[in-house]
Amino acid sequence: MLGFAKCHLPKNKYPSNYNFQIEKDDLLKNLCFAGVFSLSDPPRDSVPYSVLKCRSAGIKVIMVTGDQPITAASIAKQCNIITEETIN
């Protein structure tokens, strides 16, 4: 999820060619929450079947990710990497 904020910048103080310096200009104050955006990047349709096929061939399937543990577990379940028999 991504959150968005906005800040009104007067044209007389910030012309179109203004060289912004966030620390100096102190632009991170008085922000107004504008909304949130959520996106999903689901695994390809063939992945769950491929994982099961690898397992049936005796291949141990391991997922390496930088995702948060809850996100990683959700994706692993969708891909048949985590099954009912899996223990945390």
Biopython code that builds the backbone (N, CA, C, O; Angstrom):
import numpy as np
from Bio.PDB.StructureBuilder import StructureBuilder

atoms = [
    (1, "MET", "N", (0.840, -1.171, 0.000)),
    (1, "MET", "CA", (0.000, 0.000, 0.000)),
    (1, "MET", "C", (0.887, 1.238, 0.000)),
    (1, "MET", "O", (1.958, 1.265, 0.607)),
    (2, "LEU", "N", (0.417, 2.238, -0.686)),
    (2, "LEU", "CA", (1.112, 3.517, -0.742)),
    (2, "LEU", "C", (0.162, 4.604, -0.283)),
    (2, "LEU", "O", (-0.992, 4.650, -0.708)),
    (3, "GLY", "N", (0.648, 5.483, 0.589)),
    (3, "GLY", "CA", (-0.138, 6.628, 1.021)),
    (3, "GLY", "C", (0.338, 7.869, 0.294)),
    (3, "GLY", "O", (1.524, 8.001, -0.008)),
    (4, "PHE", "N", (-0.579, 8.780, 0.013)),
    (4, "PHE", "CA", (-0.246, 10.011, -0.696)),
    (4, "PHE", "C", (-0.669, 11.221, 0.115)),
    (4, "PHE", "O", (-1.690, 11.209, 0.802)),
    (5, "ALA", "N", (0.140, 12.268, 0.018)),
    (5, "ALA", "CA", (-0.164, 13.528, 0.686)),
    (5, "ALA", "C", (0.092, 14.659, -0.298)),
    (5, "ALA", "O", (0.808, 14.502, -1.287)),
    (6, "LYS", "N", (-0.511, 15.799, 0.002)),
    (6, "LYS", "CA", (-0.290, 16.960, -0.858)),
    (6, "LYS", "C", (-0.007, 18.176, 0.009)),
    (6, "LYS", "O", (-0.314, 18.209, 1.201)),
    (7, "CYS", "N", (0.591, 19.178, -0.634)),
    (7, "CYS", "CA", (0.930, 20.419, 0.052)),
    (7, "CYS", "C", (0.769, 21.552, -0.959)),
    (7, "CYS", "O", (1.292, 21.474, -2.071)),
    (8, "HIS", "N", (0.057, 22.590, -0.579)),
    (8, "HIS", "CA", (-0.136, 23.732, -1.470)),
    (8, "HIS", "C", (1.151, 24.555, -1.499)),
    (8, "HIS", "O", (1.664, 24.950, -0.453)),
    (9, "LEU", "N", (1.672, 24.812, -2.708)),
    (9, "LEU", "CA", (2.888, 25.608, -2.878)),
    (9, "LEU", "C", (2.545, 26.852, -3.689)),
    (9, "LEU", "O", (2.259, 26.756, -4.882)),
    (10, "PRO", "N", (2.573, 28.026, -3.042)),
    (10, "PRO", "CA", (2.237, 29.265, -3.756)),
    (10, "PRO", "C", (3.217, 29.527, -4.915)),
    (10, "PRO", "O", (4.426, 29.359, -4.755)),
    (11, "LYS", "N", (2.693, 29.938, -6.075)),
    (11, "LYS", "CA", (3.527, 30.184, -7.255)),
    (11, "LYS", "C", (4.532, 31.304, -7.031)),
    (11, "LYS", "O", (5.632, 31.273, -7.582)),
    (12, "ASN", "N", (4.155, 32.304, -6.216)),
    (12, "ASN", "CA", (5.085, 33.421, -6.016)),
    (12, "ASN", "C", (6.314, 33.008, -5.197)),
    (12, "ASN", "O", (7.368, 33.632, -5.318)),
    (13, "LYS", "N", (6.193, 31.970, -4.369)),
    (13, "LYS", "CA", (7.319, 31.488, -3.567)),
    (13, "LYS", "C", (8.030, 30.312, -4.248)),
    (13, "LYS", "O", (9.236, 30.132, -4.076)),
    (14, "TYR", "N", (7.297, 29.527, -5.009)),
    (14, "TYR", "CA", (7.841, 28.337, -5.672)),
    (14, "TYR", "C", (7.514, 28.371, -7.166)),
    (14, "TYR", "O", (6.572, 27.705, -7.598)),
    (15, "PRO", "N", (8.275, 29.137, -7.970)),
    (15, "PRO", "CA", (8.009, 29.152, -9.422)),
    (15, "PRO", "C", (8.336, 27.799, -10.047)),
    (15, "PRO", "O", (8.942, 26.943, -9.402)),
    (16, "SER", "N", (7.933, 27.607, -11.305)),
    (16, "SER", "CA", (8.089, 26.307, -11.958)),
    (16, "SER", "C", (9.545, 25.860, -12.060)),
    (16, "SER", "O", (9.799, 24.659, -12.155)),
    (17, "ASN", "N", (10.502, 26.771, -12.046)),
    (17, "ASN", "CA", (11.912, 26.396, -12.143)),
    (17, "ASN", "C", (12.604, 26.361, -10.771)),
    (17, "ASN", "O", (13.833, 26.337, -10.705)),
    (18, "TYR", "N", (11.838, 26.358, -9.689)),
    (18, "TYR", "CA", (12.395, 26.375, -8.334)),
    (18, "TYR", "C", (13.195, 25.098, -8.071)),
    (18, "TYR", "O", (12.752, 24.002, -8.415)),
    (19, "ASN", "N", (14.376, 25.243, -7.459)),
    (19, "ASN", "CA", (15.237, 24.110, -7.125)),
    (19, "ASN", "C", (14.925, 23.676, -5.690)),
    (19, "ASN", "O", (15.421, 24.270, -4.733)),
    (20, "PHE", "N", (14.091, 22.625, -5.550)),
    (20, "PHE", "CA", (13.659, 22.170, -4.230)),
    (20, "PHE", "C", (14.792, 21.512, -3.456)),
    (20, "PHE", "O", (15.582, 20.743, -4.003)),
    (21, "GLN", "N", (14.848, 21.839, -2.158)),
    (21, "GLN", "CA", (15.744, 21.198, -1.205)),
    (21, "GLN", "C", (14.878, 20.867, 0.006)),
    (21, "GLN", "O", (14.606, 21.730, 0.841)),
    (22, "ILE", "N", (14.451, 19.617, 0.092)),
    (22, "ILE", "CA", (13.438, 19.221, 1.072)),
    (22, "ILE", "C", (13.819, 19.619, 2.489)),
    (22, "ILE", "O", (12.981, 20.147, 3.220)),
    (23, "GLU", "N", (15.063, 19.381, 2.899)),
    (23, "GLU", "CA", (15.463, 19.713, 4.277)),
    (23, "GLU", "C", (15.405, 21.217, 4.525)),
    (23, "GLU", "O", (14.913, 21.664, 5.561)),
    (24, "LYS", "N", (15.907, 21.985, 3.578)),
    (24, "LYS", "CA", (15.954, 23.439, 3.730)),
    (24, "LYS", "C", (14.566, 24.076, 3.616)),
    (24, "LYS", "O", (14.223, 24.972, 4.388)),
    (25, "ASP", "N", (13.780, 23.613, 2.659)),
    (25, "ASP", "CA", (12.476, 24.222, 2.391)),
    (25, "ASP", "C", (11.406, 23.808, 3.398)),
    (25, "ASP", "O", (10.338, 24.419, 3.452)),
    (26, "ASP", "N", (11.682, 22.783, 4.192)),
    (26, "ASP", "CA", (10.744, 22.334, 5.218)),
    (26, "ASP", "C", (9.373, 21.986, 4.621)),
    (26, "ASP", "O", (8.334, 22.371, 5.156)),
    (27, "LEU", "N", (9.394, 21.255, 3.507)),
    (27, "LEU", "CA", (8.157, 20.937, 2.789)),
    (27, "LEU", "C", (7.376, 19.772, 3.382)),
    (27, "LEU", "O", (6.247, 19.516, 2.964)),
    (28, "LEU", "N", (7.947, 19.068, 4.339)),
    (28, "LEU", "CA", (7.261, 17.909, 4.892)),
    (28, "LEU", "C", (6.308, 18.268, 6.032)),
    (28, "LEU", "O", (5.706, 17.387, 6.646)),
    (29, "LYS", "N", (6.177, 19.546, 6.308)),
    (29, "LYS", "CA", (5.202, 19.999, 7.309)),
    (29, "LYS", "C", (3.912, 20.411, 6.598)),
    (29, "LYS", "O", (3.923, 20.755, 5.416)),
    (30, "ASN", "N", (2.831, 20.373, 7.318)),
    (30, "ASN", "CA", (1.520, 20.802, 6.807)),
    (30, "ASN", "C", (1.067, 20.014, 5.579)),
    (30, "ASN", "O", (0.435, 20.560, 4.676)),
    (31, "LEU", "N", (1.397, 18.736, 5.561)),
    (31, "LEU", "CA", (0.911, 17.891, 4.472)),
    (31, "LEU", "C", (-0.533, 17.490, 4.747)),
    (31, "LEU", "O", (-0.939, 17.346, 5.900)),
    (32, "CYS", "N", (-1.289, 17.314, 3.697)),
    (32, "CYS", "CA", (-2.685, 16.888, 3.792)),
    (32, "CYS", "C", (-2.798, 15.504, 3.174)),
    (32, "CYS", "O", (-2.413, 15.298, 2.023)),
    (33, "PHE", "N", (-3.325, 14.556, 3.938)),
    (33, "PHE", "CA", (-3.491, 13.195, 3.429)),
    (33, "PHE", "C", (-4.438, 13.225, 2.237)),
    (33, "PHE", "O", (-5.550, 13.745, 2.328)),
    (34, "ALA", "N", (-3.985, 12.657, 1.108)),
    (34, "ALA", "CA", (-4.783, 12.693, -0.118)),
    (34, "ALA", "C", (-5.410, 11.347, -0.462)),
    (34, "ALA", "O", (-6.422, 11.296, -1.161)),
    (35, "GLY", "N", (-4.822, 10.265, 0.018)),
    (35, "GLY", "CA", (-5.414, 8.974, -0.288)),
    (35, "GLY", "C", (-4.426, 7.844, -0.152)),
    (35, "GLY", "O", (-3.273, 8.030, 0.236)),
    (36, "VAL", "N", (-4.921, 6.656, -0.487)),
    (36, "VAL", "CA", (-4.109, 5.458, -0.382)),
    (36, "VAL", "C", (-4.316, 4.630, -1.648)),
    (36, "VAL", "O", (-5.391, 4.646, -2.247)),
    (37, "PHE", "N", (-3.291, 3.922, -2.036)),
    (37, "PHE", "CA", (-3.338, 3.104, -3.245)),
    (37, "PHE", "C", (-2.812, 1.729, -2.894)),
    (37, "PHE", "O", (-1.772, 1.600, -2.249)),
    (38, "SER", "N", (-3.513, 0.724, -3.308)),
    (38, "SER", "CA", (-3.107, -0.651, -3.038)),
    (38, "SER", "C", (-2.912, -1.384, -4.357)),
    (38, "SER", "O", (-3.692, -1.218, -5.295)),
    (39, "LEU", "N", (-1.878, -2.182, -4.415)),
    (39, "LEU", "CA", (-1.674, -2.962, -5.617)),
    (39, "LEU", "C", (-1.335, -4.389, -5.244)),
    (39, "LEU", "O", (-0.868, -4.670, -4.140)),
    (40, "SER", "N", (-1.576, -5.270, -6.169)),
    (40, "SER", "CA", (-1.318, -6.681, -5.940)),
    (40, "SER", "C", (-0.555, -7.235, -7.132)),
    (40, "SER", "O", (-0.874, -6.933, -8.282)),
    (41, "ASP", "N", (0.444, -8.039, -6.849)),
    (41, "ASP", "CA", (1.224, -8.693, -7.896)),
    (41, "ASP", "C", (1.137, -10.190, -7.652)),
    (41, "ASP", "O", (2.068, -10.787, -7.112)),
    (42, "PRO", "N", (0.020, -10.805, -8.047)),
    (42, "PRO", "CA", (-0.181, -12.226, -7.751)),
    (42, "PRO", "C", (0.778, -13.109, -8.544)),
    (42, "PRO", "O", (1.257, -12.716, -9.608)),
    (43, "PRO", "N", (1.053, -14.297, -8.026)),
    (43, "PRO", "CA", (1.903, -15.223, -8.779)),
    (43, "PRO", "C", (1.216, -15.654, -10.080)),
    (43, "PRO", "O", (-0.011, -15.645, -10.186)),
    (44, "ARG", "N", (2.021, -16.024, -11.046)),
    (44, "ARG", "CA", (1.463, -16.514, -12.309)),
    (44, "ARG", "C", (0.628, -17.761, -12.055)),
    (44, "ARG", "O", (0.872, -18.500, -11.101)),
    (45, "ASP", "N", (-0.348, -17.984, -12.905)),
    (45, "ASP", "CA", (-1.272, -19.116, -12.739)),
    (45, "ASP", "C", (-0.553, -20.471, -12.700)),
    (45, "ASP", "O", (-1.024, -21.403, -12.048)),
    (46, "SER", "N", (0.567, -20.579, -13.386)),
    (46, "SER", "CA", (1.261, -21.865, -13.478)),
    (46, "SER", "C", (2.129, -22.190, -12.253)),
    (46, "SER", "O", (2.582, -23.325, -12.107)),
    (47, "VAL", "N", (2.364, -21.217, -11.383)),
    (47, "VAL", "CA", (3.294, -21.421, -10.263)),
    (47, "VAL", "C", (2.818, -22.489, -9.273)),
    (47, "VAL", "O", (3.606, -23.376, -8.944)),
    (48, "PRO", "N", (1.573, -22.456, -8.779)),
    (48, "PRO", "CA", (1.161, -23.483, -7.815)),
    (48, "PRO", "C", (1.326, -24.905, -8.361)),
    (48, "PRO", "O", (1.784, -25.799, -7.649)),
    (49, "TYR", "N", (0.954, -25.104, -9.610)),
    (49, "TYR", "CA", (1.090, -26.431, -10.221)),
    (49, "TYR", "C", (2.568, -26.809, -10.335)),
    (49, "TYR", "O", (2.941, -27.952, -10.072)),
    (50, "SER", "N", (3.402, -25.853, -10.723)),
    (50, "SER", "CA", (4.838, -26.123, -10.867)),
    (50, "SER", "C", (5.467, -26.514, -9.537)),
    (50, "SER", "O", (6.324, -27.397, -9.492)),
    (51, "VAL", "N", (5.049, -25.864, -8.454)),
    (51, "VAL", "CA", (5.571, -26.203, -7.122)),
    (51, "VAL", "C", (5.176, -27.634, -6.762)),
    (51, "VAL", "O", (6.005, -28.406, -6.279)),
    (52, "LEU", "N", (3.915, -27.988, -6.997)),
    (52, "LEU", "CA", (3.472, -29.357, -6.706)),
    (52, "LEU", "C", (4.224, -30.376, -7.560)),
    (52, "LEU", "O", (4.580, -31.451, -7.076)),
    (53, "LYS", "N", (4.462, -30.049, -8.804)),
    (53, "LYS", "CA", (5.192, -30.942, -9.713)),
    (53, "LYS", "C", (6.633, -31.136, -9.219)),
    (53, "LYS", "O", (7.155, -32.250, -9.259)),
    (54, "CYS", "N", (7.267, -30.068, -8.759)),
    (54, "CYS", "CA", (8.627, -30.168, -8.209)),
    (54, "CYS", "C", (8.635, -31.057, -6.972)),
    (54, "CYS", "O", (9.505, -31.915, -6.817)),
    (55, "ARG", "N", (7.663, -30.845, -6.098)),
    (55, "ARG", "CA", (7.580, -31.663, -4.878)),
    (55, "ARG", "C", (7.423, -33.138, -5.219)),
    (55, "ARG", "O", (8.055, -33.998, -4.604)),
    (56, "SER", "N", (6.575, -33.425, -6.205)),
    (56, "SER", "CA", (6.348, -34.828, -6.571)),
    (56, "SER", "C", (7.609, -35.463, -7.170)),
    (56, "SER", "O", (7.741, -36.686, -7.190)),
    (57, "ALA", "N", (8.533, -34.628, -7.658)),
    (57, "ALA", "CA", (9.793, -35.126, -8.204)),
    (57, "ALA", "C", (10.879, -35.195, -7.123)),
    (57, "ALA", "O", (12.026, -35.540, -7.408)),
    (58, "GLY", "N", (10.505, -34.862, -5.873)),
    (58, "GLY", "CA", (11.459, -34.929, -4.776)),
    (58, "GLY", "C", (12.284, -33.674, -4.582)),
    (58, "GLY", "O", (13.264, -33.686, -3.837)),
    (59, "ILE", "N", (11.901, -32.588, -5.244)),
    (59, "ILE", "CA", (12.627, -31.320, -5.118)),
    (59, "ILE", "C", (12.050, -30.540, -3.947)),
    (59, "ILE", "O", (10.837, -30.355, -3.850)),
    (60, "LYS", "N", (12.931, -30.080, -3.054)),
    (60, "LYS", "CA", (12.497, -29.262, -1.924)),
    (60, "LYS", "C", (12.375, -27.813, -2.406)),
    (60, "LYS", "O", (13.344, -27.240, -2.903)),
    (61, "VAL", "N", (11.205, -27.231, -2.261)),
    (61, "VAL", "CA", (10.944, -25.872, -2.737)),
    (61, "VAL", "C", (11.137, -24.893, -1.587)),
    (61, "VAL", "O", (10.548, -25.053, -0.518)),
    (62, "ILE", "N", (11.966, -23.881, -1.816)),
    (62, "ILE", "CA", (12.244, -22.853, -0.816)),
    (62, "ILE", "C", (11.983, -21.493, -1.452)),
    (62, "ILE", "O", (12.372, -21.255, -2.596)),
    (63, "MET", "N", (11.328, -20.608, -0.718)),
    (63, "MET", "CA", (11.064, -19.260, -1.204)),
    (63, "MET", "C", (11.969, -18.289, -0.449)),
    (63, "MET", "O", (12.025, -18.305, 0.781)),
    (64, "VAL", "N", (12.676, -17.443, -1.202)),
    (64, "VAL", "CA", (13.521, -16.406, -0.609)),
    (64, "VAL", "C", (12.918, -15.068, -1.015)),
    (64, "VAL", "O", (12.709, -14.815, -2.202)),
    (65, "THR", "N", (12.637, -14.211, -0.038)),
    (65, "THR", "CA", (11.993, -12.936, -0.329)),
    (65, "THR", "C", (12.394, -11.887, 0.698)),
    (65, "THR", "O", (12.838, -12.211, 1.799)),
    (66, "GLY", "N", (12.232, -10.649, 0.327)),
    (66, "GLY", "CA", (12.456, -9.537, 1.244)),
    (66, "GLY", "C", (11.152, -8.987, 1.789)),
    (66, "GLY", "O", (11.141, -7.983, 2.501)),
    (67, "ASP", "N", (10.044, -9.654, 1.448)),
    (67, "ASP", "CA", (8.725, -9.205, 1.921)),
    (67, "ASP", "C", (8.589, -9.368, 3.426)),
    (67, "ASP", "O", (9.353, -10.096, 4.060)),
    (68, "GLN", "N", (7.612, -8.687, 3.980)),
    (68, "GLN", "CA", (7.258, -8.871, 5.388)),
    (68, "GLN", "C", (6.786, -10.311, 5.561)),
    (68, "GLN", "O", (6.223, -10.888, 4.630)),
    (69, "PRO", "N", (7.007, -10.905, 6.742)),
    (69, "PRO", "CA", (6.634, -12.308, 6.956)),
    (69, "PRO", "C", (5.170, -12.632, 6.622)),
    (69, "PRO", "O", (4.891, -13.679, 6.037)),
    (70, "ILE", "N", (4.252, -11.761, 6.981)),
    (70, "ILE", "CA", (2.829, -12.030, 6.714)),
    (70, "ILE", "C", (2.572, -12.037, 5.203)),
    (70, "ILE", "O", (1.836, -12.885, 4.701)),
    (71, "THR", "N", (3.176, -11.099, 4.488)),
    (71, "THR", "CA", (3.027, -11.039, 3.035)),
    (71, "THR", "C", (3.648, -12.268, 2.390)),
    (71, "THR", "O", (3.050, -12.875, 1.501)),
    (72, "ALA", "N", (4.840, -12.633, 2.831)),
    (72, "ALA", "CA", (5.531, -13.804, 2.288)),
    (72, "ALA", "C", (4.718, -15.074, 2.515)),
    (72, "ALA", "O", (4.618, -15.914, 1.621)),
    (73, "ALA", "N", (4.141, -15.218, 3.700)),
    (73, "ALA", "CA", (3.340, -16.403, 4.006)),
    (73, "ALA", "C", (2.103, -16.461, 3.116)),
    (73, "ALA", "O", (1.728, -17.537, 2.650)),
    (74, "SER", "N", (1.475, -15.333, 2.878)),
    (74, "SER", "CA", (0.293, -15.302, 2.017)),
    (74, "SER", "C", (0.640, -15.740, 0.592)),
    (74, "SER", "O", (-0.083, -16.530, -0.014)),
    (75, "ILE", "N", (1.734, -15.227, 0.073)),
    (75, "ILE", "CA", (2.156, -15.597, -1.280)),
    (75, "ILE", "C", (2.544, -17.071, -1.325)),
    (75, "ILE", "O", (2.199, -17.778, -2.273)),
    (76, "ALA", "N", (3.263, -17.536, -0.302)),
    (76, "ALA", "CA", (3.681, -18.947, -0.252)),
    (76, "ALA", "C", (2.471, -19.876, -0.232)),
    (76, "ALA", "O", (2.507, -20.946, -0.839)),
    (77, "LYS", "N", (1.404, -19.484, 0.454)),
    (77, "LYS", "CA", (0.180, -20.304, 0.475)),
    (77, "LYS", "C", (-0.461, -20.342, -0.908)),
    (77, "LYS", "O", (-0.939, -21.391, -1.340)),
    (78, "GLN", "N", (-0.475, -19.202, -1.609)),
    (78, "GLN", "CA", (-1.055, -19.152, -2.952)),
    (78, "GLN", "C", (-0.277, -20.033, -3.928)),
    (78, "GLN", "O", (-0.834, -20.539, -4.901)),
    (79, "CYS", "N", (1.016, -20.207, -3.654)),
    (79, "CYS", "CA", (1.895, -20.966, -4.565)),
    (79, "CYS", "C", (2.069, -22.422, -4.158)),
    (79, "CYS", "O", (2.857, -23.142, -4.771)),
    (80, "ASN", "N", (1.347, -22.869, -3.134)),
    (80, "ASN", "CA", (1.474, -24.241, -2.606)),
    (80, "ASN", "C", (2.842, -24.517, -1.983)),
    (80, "ASN", "O", (3.246, -25.675, -1.881)),
    (81, "ILE", "N", (3.554, -23.479, -1.568)),
    (81, "ILE", "CA", (4.813, -23.665, -0.866)),
    (81, "ILE", "C", (4.527, -23.962, 0.611)),
    (81, "ILE", "O", (5.170, -24.816, 1.222)),
    (82, "ILE", "N", (3.560, -23.247, 1.163)),
    (82, "ILE", "CA", (3.086, -23.541, 2.516)),
    (82, "ILE", "C", (1.788, -24.334, 2.363)),
    (82, "ILE", "O", (0.853, -23.905, 1.688)),
    (83, "THR", "N", (1.758, -25.493, 3.003)),
    (83, "THR", "CA", (0.563, -26.336, 2.942)),
    (83, "THR", "C", (0.066, -26.567, 4.358)),
    (83, "THR", "O", (0.651, -26.063, 5.316)),
    (84, "GLU", "N", (-0.995, -27.314, 4.490)),
    (84, "GLU", "CA", (-1.582, -27.623, 5.812)),
    (84, "GLU", "C", (-0.566, -28.288, 6.725)),
    (84, "GLU", "O", (-0.590, -28.086, 7.939)),
    (85, "GLU", "N", (0.332, -29.085, 6.140)),
    (85, "GLU", "CA", (1.298, -29.840, 6.944)),
    (85, "GLU", "C", (2.485, -28.995, 7.379)),
    (85, "GLU", "O", (3.281, -29.439, 8.207)),
    (86, "THR", "N", (2.623, -27.797, 6.846)),
    (86, "THR", "CA", (3.776, -26.963, 7.148)),
    (86, "THR", "C", (3.699, -26.446, 8.579)),
    (86, "THR", "O", (2.635, -26.044, 9.051)),
    (87, "ILE", "N", (4.834, -26.463, 9.259)),
    (87, "ILE", "CA", (4.925, -25.951, 10.622)),
    (87, "ILE", "C", (5.796, -24.713, 10.617)),
    (87, "ILE", "O", (6.858, -24.705, 9.993)),
    (88, "ASN", "N", (5.362, -23.662, 11.306)),
    (88, "ASN", "CA", (6.164, -22.437, 11.392)),
    (88, "ASN", "C", (7.415, -22.696, 12.200)),
    (88, "ASN", "O", (8.226, -21.789, 12.390)),
]
sb = StructureBuilder()
sb.init_structure("model")
sb.init_model(0)
sb.init_chain("A")
sb.init_seg("    ")
for serial, (resi, resn, name, xyz) in enumerate(atoms, 1):
    if name == "N":
        sb.init_residue(resn, " ", resi, " ")
    sb.init_atom(name, np.array(xyz, "f"), 0.0, 1.0, " ", f" {name:<3s}", serial, name[0])
structure = sb.get_structure()
